[in-house]
Amino acid sequence: MNGMSVTMRVDGVELPEFKVERDVEKSKISCWVPSQVDKEFEVIVNSGTRARGPWAADVVADGARAYNAVFLADQSCNVGFFQKSSTVKCPFSFSKLDLVDDDDLLLSAQTTRIGEIEVSCHTVAISNSYLKPDYTNTFADNSKVHEKSKKGLSEHVRLKSEIESTEQCKFFNARDIELLGTFVFRYRSLDYLQTKGIAPDPSQKATVVERRSAPSRNTAVVATSKNTAESGLDLDIKPPLKPGTGESDDKALQRPQARDGHRKAPSKRKKSLEEGPQAKKMKRES
């Protein structure tokens, strides 16, 4: 696979992606995926086989920053988590959304991004690492939305049971260098996607597009048909730029470490950081 890819999985199976669109100038790809109530899901980032040094994947779910991982080399890893503390993280799941008549929710910028999962990938420069045992964070409650909000909304991202690690994650001071790509998944129920013509009619079979290497850099391989399903969002990537000089310290990123593989852990689980691929959680400094 030539370049960066991001996919979503439920029960280990990649979700079909419909109406894939690209913006080459912004290095951005978006698509629609079917959500499933009460189903835990994974967000898999894969850098392919290009050696680019350290790179980061920033995950925003329903408009809330959730998990920001840094990888020291090419890697494939699940980043569908919220980092609650230096030893605890929570997987994502789809959950039923409550539609209410509360005008305050109409004015909330947070609720305007419900139904979206965004992953932005950058090359990064790491300056140092340290432990931060008192680190804690909270995830925005987006379980309610005004009934006049986005059409077709019926689910939101909810946190599943906590996964506790036997070790503390490590923090890194790092700086974004180059944007590799931004991947946006807009999720709705399959019935809604079919009704709107975004997903194929149940009586028709979805055509699977065979992905090929892009002819040039910064070219995304996408499905052009409105009713075509494609597996995986791919973006051809340029070689990383060398870190510049003269950057101010306020552009630094604070990144705690976490490690995880693709296996789904049972509830009430204890998990060692020595299992699975290595990633590092980050938090932007003010």
Secondary structure, DSSP 8 states (H G I E B T S, - for coil): --SEEEEEEETTEE--EEEEEEETTTTEEEEEEEE-TT-EEEEEEE-TT----SEEEEEEETTEEEEEEEESSS-EEE--EEE-BSSEEEEEEEEE-EEE--HHHHT-TGGGGTTEEEEEEEEEEEEEEEE-TT-B------SEEETTSSTT--EEEEE-S-EEESS--EEEEEEEEEEEEEEEEEEEEHHHHHHTTSS--TTS--EE------SSTT-EE---STTEEESSEEE---------SS--GGG-EEE-EEE--SS---SSEEE-TTSS-EEEE-EE--
